[in-house]
Amino acid sequence: MVIAITVLSLLLACMTIVFAFGLKVIRRMSNEIKYQEDIIDAKNDSLKYYLDSYQDVFDELMKLRISTANKRSPGRPKGSKNKVQKPKFSQKEFDKKYGK
């Protein structure tokens, strides 16, 4: 009987130590998880700041692109046609240059 009580006492002591160690490990892991979540939140906040600034720049570029697309392009006028014009033939100049 004394042996059984001693074995049960040792078993209970071992289980108490394991339980205490488990609680300590769980507490340490939960603190580490909270720390990592804080780091992730800080990174997300900083990335949100950069994303907002990039979005503002992108919006300005889109406004500039739209405004330049709506402006009239510097080219030939709308009504002109893309014809090749022949040089006018002058008989007098031909005669001067090459003779009769």
Secondary structure, DSSP 8 states (H G I E B T S, - for coil): -HHHHHHHHHHHHHHHHHHHHHHHHHHHHHHHHHHHHHHHHHHHHHHHHHHHHHHHHHHHHHHHHHHHHHS--SSS-TT-----------HHHHHHHH--
